[in-house]
Structures are given as structure tokens and as C-alpha cells.
Amino acid sequence: MKSVSVCIPCFNQTEYLKRTLASVIEQDYPEMEIIVSDDSTNDEVKKLVSSLDSQIKIKYFRNFPSLGPAKNWNHCIKIASSDWIKILHHDDWLNGKDALYKFMQAGSKFNSFLFSSAVSFNVKDDIKFNHIPPVDFLEDLKTNPAVLFKHNLLGPPSSTLFNRNAAVLFDERMKWLVDVDFYIHMLKYSSGKFTFIDETLITSVNHANHNVTKDSNNPETELYEYFLLYNKLKELDRKSTRLNSSHTDISRM
């Protein structure tokens, strides 16, 4: 049975984290480790984890000073001991006791990137809806991951599962497009191969006061990150062109 590291980056809130941790603790998948990487400026997350540690072993790490969102996500990945990584943000949760099992059942050595449908929970307006990527988007994604540059219809990082051997990390310069950038590079690495699980295996919270994207949603940040991502994509295309050219030259020898 494959092992998985459930990586939970945290920052200064426990209201939703209680449900996040409870959803992981109840999973019926035995080969997992739980990692909490805490960027908080207070001890509330630490106290919560300590109160739950008798139920299941949780590997807790406190960051001094705080790392920042993307760097904290990467920290989780780097200290994980499993080949498979399940990022679960501190306000999202797994839907049902068998959600992690379904993620892991879909994973294979031939595919390093998976994602599921999700329940999107707008806590501000108390509205829930199912986020399901359209079929035509999924088809486009196979041949052109850069379609995400226009619309992120793939979903939140919590809906993904990936193999750490893909050697892709989150760009620590980003906040607004950090997930889009990661998805594109993961898909480029895997030659457009992915597995989509057509079940809402996670619930993702948005429009909460603590959401990082709320502070990042401004013209200056968005413009900078779109420019940064655009240049990264151009560099990927140049590398691909040089590689293809090299293979052509070799075939002529």
C-alpha cells in the first residue's frame, strides 16, 4: 500500500482547522502521516494540535520567523517522508472517511498529478456549489496546460494529489497565481498526463476573513504575477524548442 503525507500549512486560525484535522483523523486509509507546518504568530494552532495528539500522531512544526504562504507549503513538502503529497489548506477538509483512499486508489506510478471535483463554500454568503471542471477544459489541459493562464478551472490546491518525485515546488514569489503556476509546471513535467476524479472529495472555503487571496486580490499583485508567469511560460517554450531541436539534430546523425 502506498503511503501519503497529508500536509497542512497553517496561519493564525483554528475555527476551520478543527474540522480540517478532524476530517483527516477519521480517514480509513492507514498509510498516512499528518504534517502541520505552523506559520502562526500565536500559540492557538499548537494548542489545538496538542489536544488532538492523543487520537493520532501529528508531526507539528512551528516556523520562526513565519515563512509566508508558498514557502510554508513548500516546507510541508520538503519535510514529508512519503512519495505522495496531499496538500490540505488549514480551512479545507476531506469529504467522507474514504476520501483519501479514493485519492490514493487513483494514483499510480504512471501518473504524478491528480485532482478531484470540490465543494466550494462561500462562507461570506453561506453558499455552497460543486466545482466541477468542464469536459472541454479537461481536454484542452492535456495538450495545452497554459490554458490555466486564462481561467483556473482546475480548482484549489487542496483538491490535488501529486508525487513528490515530480520535483515541482510552489513559486515563493507568488500569492495570487501560485496555484496556477504550480499546476502548469506539474502538467508540463508530466507531459500533460493527469487523472481527474469526478467526485467532490474535498470542501474548499473561500471569502473568509483569513483567506490569503483576499489580501492578494489587487491590481498591482495580479499584474506582477501575470507578467512573471507569462515570462516563465515563455522560458519553458524556449527550453522545449531547444530540446526538440537537439533531438532532431541527433536523429540526423
C-alpha positions in Angstrom: 0.0 0.0 0.0 1.3 3.4 -1.0 2.0 5.9 1.8 0.9 9.6 1.7 1.8 12.7 3.6 -1.2 15.0 4.4 0.5 18.4 4.6 -1.5 21.1 6.4 0.1 24.6 6.3 -1.4 26.8 9.0 -1.6 30.5 9.9 -3.4 32.2 12.8 -6.8 30.5 12.7 -8.3 27.4 14.3 -12.0 27.9 13.6 -11.9 25.9 10.4 -8.7 24.0 11.2 -10.6 21.9 13.8 -12.7 20.5 11.0 -9.7 20.1 8.7 -7.9 18.0 11.3 -11.0 16.0 12.2 -11.6 15.1 8.6 -8.0 13.7 8.3 -8.1 11.9 11.6 -11.2 10.0 10.6 -9.8 8.7 7.3 -9.8 5.0 6.8 -6.5 5.0 4.8 -3.9 3.6 7.2 -0.6 4.5 5.4 -0.6 8.2 6.1 1.3 10.8 8.1 -0.1 14.2 9.1 2.2 17.2 9.0 1.2 20.6 10.4 3.6 23.4 9.4 2.6 26.4 11.6 3.3 30.0 10.5 1.2 31.5 13.2 2.1 34.5 15.4 0.3 32.9 18.4 0.0 29.5 20.1 -3.6 28.6 19.1 -2.7 26.1 16.4 -0.1 24.5 18.7 -2.6 24.1 21.5 -5.2 22.6 19.1 -2.7 20.1 17.7 -1.6 19.2 21.3 -5.2 18.5 22.3 -5.6 16.1 19.4 -2.3 14.3 19.5 -3.7 11.5 21.7 -6.0 10.4 18.9 -3.4 10.2 16.2 0.2 11.1 15.8 0.6 14.6 14.2 4.0 15.9 13.2 4.0 19.5 14.2 6.5 22.2 13.1 6.5 25.8 14.3 8.2 28.3 12.0 10.2 31.2 13.4 10.0 33.6 11.7 6.9 33.0 9.7 7.8 31.7 6.2 4.9 33.1 4.2 2.2 31.2 2.3 4.0 29.5 -0.6 7.2 28.9 1.3 5.2 27.3 4.1 3.6 25.0 1.6 7.0 24.0 0.2 8.2 23.4 3.8 5.5 20.8 4.2 6.5 19.1 1.1 10.2 19.1 1.9 9.8 17.5 5.4 7.2 14.9 4.2 8.5 11.3 4.2 6.0 9.9 1.7 6.3 9.9 -2.1 2.7 11.0 -2.4 1.7 14.5 -1.2 -1.8 15.7 -0.2 -1.8 19.4 0.4 -4.8 20.4 2.6 -5.2 24.0 3.5 -6.0 24.9 7.1 -9.6 25.8 6.3 -10.5 23.0 3.8 -11.5 19.4 4.6 -11.9 15.9 3.2 -15.4 14.8 2.4 -16.1 11.5 4.0 -13.9 8.8 5.6 -12.9 7.3 2.3 -11.8 10.5 0.5 -8.1 9.9 1.0 -8.5 6.2 0.0 -10.2 7.3 -3.3 -7.3 9.8 -4.0 -4.7 7.1 -3.4 -6.6 4.5 -5.3 -6.5 6.7 -8.4 -2.7 7.4 -8.1 -0.2 5.3 -10.0 3.4 5.3 -11.0 2.4 6.3 -14.5 0.7 9.5 -13.3 2.2 12.1 -10.9 -0.7 14.5 -10.8 -4.3 14.0 -9.8 -7.2 16.3 -8.8 -10.9 15.9 -7.9 -14.0 17.9 -8.0 -14.6 20.0 -4.9 -17.4 21.7 -2.9 -16.7 25.4 -2.9 -18.0 27.0 0.3 -18.5 30.8 0.2 -18.7 31.5 3.9 -19.5 35.2 3.5 -22.8 34.5 1.7 -23.2 31.0 3.1 -23.4 29.4 -0.4 -22.1 26.0 -1.5 -21.7 24.8 -5.0 -19.9 21.9 -6.7 -16.8 23.0 -8.6 -16.5 20.5 -11.5 -14.1 21.3 -14.3 -15.8 21.3 -17.7 -15.1 18.4 -20.1 -13.7 20.7 -22.8 -11.4 22.3 -20.3 -10.0 18.9 -19.3 -9.4 18.0 -22.9 -7.6 21.3 -23.5 -5.5 20.7 -20.4 -4.0 17.6 -21.8 -2.3 19.3 -24.8 -2.1 22.9 -23.5 -1.6 23.4 -19.7 -1.2 27.1 -20.4 -5.0 27.3 -20.8 -4.9 27.8 -17.0 -3.3 31.2 -17.6 -6.7 32.4 -18.7 -9.0 30.5 -16.3 -8.2 28.3 -13.3 -11.0 25.8 -13.7 -8.9 23.1 -12.2 -9.7 24.1 -8.6 -7.8 24.7 -5.3 -4.6 23.1 -4.2 -6.5 21.0 -1.6 -8.2 19.1 -4.4 -4.9 17.8 -5.8 -2.7 14.8 -5.0 0.8 14.6 -6.5 4.0 12.6 -6.4 6.9 14.5 -4.9 9.3 12.9 -7.5 7.9 15.4 -10.0 10.3 17.9 -8.3 7.9 20.8 -8.7 7.5 23.3 -5.9 5.4 26.4 -5.4 6.9 29.7 -6.6 7.5 31.6 -3.4 7.4 34.9 -5.2 3.6 34.4 -5.8 0.4 34.6 -3.9 -2.4 35.2 -6.4 -1.3 32.8 -9.2 0.8 30.5 -7.1 -1.6 27.5 -7.7 -1.9 28.2 -11.4 1.9 28.4 -11.8 2.3 25.1 -9.9 -0.4 23.3 -12.0 1.1 24.4 -15.3 4.6 23.3 -14.3 3.3 20.0 -12.9 1.4 19.3 -16.1 4.4 20.3 -18.2 6.6 17.9 -16.2 4.1 15.1 -16.6 3.6 15.7 -20.4 0.0 16.7 -19.9 -0.9 13.5 -18.1 -3.2 13.7 -15.2 -6.1 11.8 -13.5 -9.3 13.6 -12.8 -11.6 12.1 -10.1 -15.2 13.1 -10.8 -16.2 13.2 -7.1 -16.3 16.1 -4.7 -13.6 14.7 -2.4 -12.8 18.0 -0.6 -14.6 21.1 0.6 -12.7 24.4 0.0 -13.5 27.5 1.9 -13.4 31.0 0.3 -14.3 34.6 1.1 -13.3 34.1 4.8 -11.6 36.9 6.6 -8.3 34.9 6.9 -8.0 33.9 3.2 -4.6 34.9 1.8 -6.1 35.5 -1.7 -8.3 38.3 -0.2 -5.2 40.4 0.6 -3.6 39.4 -2.8 -6.6 40.4 -4.9 -5.3 43.8 -6.0 -4.2 45.2 -9.5 -0.5 45.6 -8.5 -0.2 42.0 -7.3 -2.2 40.5 -10.1 -0.3 42.4 -12.8 3.1 41.5 -11.4 2.3 37.8 -11.1 0.7 37.5 -14.6 3.8 39.2 -16.0 6.0 36.8 -14.0 4.0 33.7 -15.1 4.0 34.9 -18.7 7.8 35.1 -18.7 8.1 31.7 -17.1 5.9 30.2 -19.8 8.0 31.8 -22.5 11.1 30.3 -20.9 9.5 26.9 -20.8 8.7 27.2 -24.5 12.3 28.2 -25.4 13.6 25.2 -23.4 11.2 22.9 -25.2 12.2 24.3 -28.6 15.9 23.8 -27.9 15.3 20.3 -26.6 13.3 19.3 -29.7 15.9 20.9 -31.9 18.6 18.9 -30.2 16.7 15.6 -30.7 16.2 16.5 -34.4 19.9 17.0 -34.9 20.8 13.7 -33.2 18.3 11.8 -35.4 20.1 13.1 -38.5 23.4 11.7 -37.4 
